[in-house]
Structure formats: C-alpha cells, structure tokens
C-alpha cells in the first residue's frame, strides 16, 4: 500500500484533431510524469474520458501507458459501473497484468443506499485479483459513500485498501480519517483540498492538476506528508489559481487546455464534452506563461 502514498495522477487520454487517440502524446505525458516525481498513474478514469473510448481504444491506452511506464511507477486501472453483475464479469475477465490496483467508482445514477453500496463492493471484493481503491465522488454519482460505510468495507475486506475521497467536504474527510484503520489509505480526490486532507492524516491525492505541474504538486504533497506546513502551503497557493481555472468549464477540458498551453498535447475532447471557451483558454495560457 505504500506504493499509493503521495501523488497519483488521473491521466488524460490525448486526442488528435481527428479524435483518434494520440499515442505519441500519451507516451510523452507518461514520460513527463515519471521525470517529475509523481508516485503513481491512474489509467482510464473519468479524466481519461473512458466513457467515450471503445474497447479497442481502451486496450490501446493501457498498452501504451504500460510500455511507456516500463515498470517505473505503479499503475492503477479504473474499472467502474452501475451494473454490479456486469462489473463482476469485467473484473474477472480484464487482463490486469501491469497494473497494481483497481480504482472503482461508486455506482452512479442508480443512487443506491449505503447497504447497496456495501453489497456492490462486497461482490467486487469477492472476485478481484488486485487491491481495490474505492472512489467516492457524489458530484458525479449522485450518492455519497458515508465514512461509516467506508469503515465497514475497510474492516471486512482486506483487498479494499483505500478510498479516493472526492466529496469536497473536509469535515467528512476528517471523520473518515478518524474512523478507518490506520493502514487504510484516505486519498484526496479534490486538488484544492489535498493539502488540508494530507495534514489531517490523509495519504495523498489522485490528482488532475498534478499532471500539469507534476514537479511542484507532488513536492507539495511530500512536504505535507512530512509535516512541513509552511513550505507546503507556499506551493499550494502558487498552484491553486490553476485548479480553479481547469475546473471552470469542466474536466478534462480544462486540464487539456493547460497541457496544450505547455505544448504537451492537443486540447481535443470528445462529445458530449467540448473544448473550453476562448476566454478561459487565454486565462489558462496566461497563468502557464507566468508560472
């Protein structure tokens, strides 16, 4: 589990202007993450636009990242859904060679009760060959995994090793940290409150902005884990305006615009997402130029 202490990056899927996967751009992005000190990479999450990728494209993305990473960093694969039976089959049949853990989002749209959420993850834990990190993001799923439910899952199923907590509620995050076993990973899923969560006893972040400023953001998290509060907050306040900017018109349009301003990849996203407005594009470019 120590593999996942620090900064993980929820990596984008770069697209060319014709909307095909930009393989070379993805390879380069992985290389930049490795060279700038992040601890692990999360593949095919929401930020990776997994919901708009075909099965063949998902395999291409996985293969490209595994090859580009070449064993240097731990890799986490996003596998989630709101049909538990279908997801159980996906867990059984997905080739997980090259991956160290699975990040699985709480069922969206269905709005299950806490007992339904528990039973969903119980079914996944029974068939998973890799450690599972829960993903709580009520803003997208329309249901919240309460700290008591996380504690129950953490206690009952050793294969569930952590939670990406993205409720945007620092009080809930602190309650979560106080309830779960000490070796259970509480990972921020919200870039803006990453440092407060780390200082409260959390273990790091799965970040969006981290891939835009991997050196600075991962250093901020390390300083926070070391209890170097002033140094960590200095970096936080340097990076913070960019977090507001990249989420102003949704994710991953914002981070792709920022990466485009750094000449790392193109800004293309797939429908129903669209590129950020010209105004926001210029604001992001201005921030990058001054950073």
N, C-alpha and C positions, 0 to 999 in steps of 0.2 A: 504493500500500500504506500510505502514511501515514494514510489515512482510518481505518485499523483499529488505530492505536496509541492506547492509552488504555483507556477503559471502554466496552465494548459491553454491552447489556442483553438477556438472553434473555427477551423479554416474554411475560407470561401472556396467555391468552385469557379475559377475564372472561365469566362466565355469569350470566344472571338465575336466579331461583328455579325457573323452568320449564325450565331447562337450555338455553335459546336463548342465542346469542351476545349479549352486552351491548355493542352498538355504541357507545353514548354513553360507557360506562365505558372502553372501549378508546381512544376518541378522547381522553378526559381523561387517561388514563395516558400516552399518547404526548406530549401537551402538557406534562405534568409532567416527563417525561424531558428534553425539549428545553430547558425553562426552567431545569433544574437541572444542566446542564453535561455530560451524558454525551456520548460521541463517536459512537456508532452504535447501531442497534437490530437485533436478530436476531429474525426473524419465523418462526413455525411450527416452533420447536424442541421438544424434549421438554417444556420448561417451558410451552410454549404448548398442550400437550395435543393435538398434531397428530394423534396416532394415533387419537383419538376424534372427529375432525372429518370431516364429509362433504366431498366435493369442492366442493359449492356453498358450504359454510361456510368452507372454506379460501380460496376466492376472495373471500368477503365480508371475511374478516380481512385479507387482502392489500390489497384495495381501500381498506378503512377506514384502515389504517395509512399507506398511500401518500398518501391525501388529507389525513389529519391531520398527517402529517410535512411535506407541501408542499415537499419538496426540501431541508429544513433539515439533516437528518442522513443519512449513508449508511445504507442498508438492506441487510441480509444475509438471504437466504432459506434456510431449512432444507429440504433435499431429500436424503433418505437412505433406505436399504433394504437388504435382504439378498438380493435377486434382481437381479444385475448387469444382465442383459439388459433387464429391465423398467425399471430405473433409467436406463439409457441412453436408452430411449424417452421417459421422463419429462423428462430433461434436454433432449432435442430438442424436445419439444412444449410445455413450460411457457413461458408468457409471462413473460419476465424484465424487461420494461420497468418501470423504477422501482427496480430492485434493482442493487446494486453488486458483489455477490459471492454465492456459494453456500457454505453450511456443510453438509458431508455426512459423516454419522456412518459409522464403520467398520461393516461388515456384522455384524449381531447374530444370535445363536442358532446360525448355521452353524458358528461357530468356525473360520474359515479360517486356514491357515498364513500366515507372513509373505509368502511368494510369492503366495498367493491374495489377500491384502490389496493387494499391489503391483499385481497384474494387474487387480483391481477398479477401483482408482483410475486406472490407465492407460487403461482403457476409458472412464471418465468424462472424463478429460482430453482424450481424442480428440474428444469431441463437445460439450464445454462452450463456451458463448459468453461466460461470465463467469468471473472468477477463482474458484478453489476453495480453501476452508479445510477441511483435514482435521479430523475430530473423533474423538479417542481417549478413550473412556470405558469402560474394561474392566468396571467395576462393573455396567454395563447391557448391554454387548455380549458379555461372557464371553470376549473375546480382546483382547490388548494389542498396539498398534502400537509396535514397538520403535524406539528412536531411530535405529538403522541403516536401518530401512525408511523412516522419515520423511526421512532424509538422501537416500536413493536417489530417492525421489519428488520431493523439492525440487530435486535436481540434474538429473533427467531431464525434468521437465515444468514449464516456466516459468509455466504457467497455475495451478499449485498454489502459492499464495503464503504459506500459513501452516498452523498446526495449533492447534486448541483442545485443550490437553493437560489431561485430567481423570483421570489415573491415580491422583492423590492421593499421588504418590511424588516428593518433592522431589529425591531423588538422580537419578531418571530424568529429571526436568525439566532439571536442570543438565547432565546428559550430552547431552541433546537440544540445549540451547543451544550447547554446545561443538562439536557436530558439524555443524549445519546452516549453510548460507551466511548471512552477516551480515545480508543484507536479507530473509531468510525470517522470517516472524512466528511467534514462540512465544508463544501466548496462553493464560493460565491458564484452566482450566475449573473451578477449585475455589476458591470465595470465600475460604476460610480461609488458603490458601497463596498467594494472589495477590501480596501484598506481597513475600514471600521470592523468588518467581519473578521479579518485576519487578526486584528488587535484584540478582538473579543474572544479569540480562541479558535477561529476557523483555520483551515489548512491551505487556503489559496483560492484560485479562481479558474474557471473556464471562461476565457475572455474573447471578446470580439475586437476591441481596440488593441489588444496585445499583439495582433499580427501587423498592425500599422506601426506601432512603436515597441517592437519586441524587447529591445535592449533596456529601455527606460522602464517599461511597465513591469517586466519580470524582476528588475532590480528593486523597484518599489515594493513588490510583494516579498522579496527576500529580506529587505530591510524591515518590513513589518513583522515577518516571522521571527526576526532576531530582536524585536523589541526596540528598534532604532526609530522611534516615533517621529522626531523632527525631520530626520533625513528622508524618511518615507513620505511624509506629508509634503515635503518640498517637491518631490516628483509627482505626487498626486495632483497638486494644484497646477503644475506645469502641463499635465496631460488632460486634466478634467474638461476644459472647454471643448476639446475634440470629441469627448464622449457625448456631450450634448449635441454636437454637430452631426455625428454619424447616425444618431438615432432620430434626428429631427423629422425625417421623412421615411423612416422605417429601415429595417435591417434585411438583407445586406447591401441595399443600395448605397447607404452612407459610407460603409467601410470600403466598398468597391470604388467609390469616388475618391476616397482618401488614398487608397493604394494606387489609383490611376494618377493622382497628383504627384505621387512618388515614383511614377514610371514603372510600377511593379506589375501592373496588369491593366486590362481594359475595364470600363465601368459597366459593361453589359450585364443586365439581369434578365430573367425570363418572366413572361407574363404568368400570373397577374401582377407581378411587380414591374415597376418601370424605373428608369434612371432618375436620379434626383434632379430637382429643378436647376436651372442655370444659376439662379441666385445662390442656392445652397452650395452648388459646385464651386462657385467663386469664393465663398466664405471658407470652405474646406481647403481650397488651394492656398488661400491667404494664410490660414493657420499653419499649414505644412511649410510654406515658404519661410515663415517667421520662427518656426520651432527650433 
